[in-house]
């Protein structure tokens, strides 16, 4: 039988390799599902859009055009980059968890100003 799908799979088609990688990743996360359901990880997963917006704004300076990439550039040593990345992840997650409180505080005071 000359079925093209089987011939491609037999001749090491990269798409089948990628599909196998996807299945391996899926099985890994499915196997460790109970261990990955910590409340903190679930909370971070719910805030992915705000985390993306906050980190993009800090790194690239979306509003003012001056971000960390202009200030720091590519001058970090590997250890500085590792500790800086861990610190950055912590700060961005903290901001994403608490920016709603600051928004509520600002909106409350802005409403009181405009009502007067």
Secondary structure, DSSP 8 states (H G I E B T S, - for coil): ---HHHHHHHTT-HHHHHHHHHHHHHHHHHHTTTTT--HHHHHHHHTHHHHHHHHHHHHH-TTTS--HHHHTTT---HHHHHHHHHHHHHHHHHHHHHHHHHHHHHHHHHHHHHH-
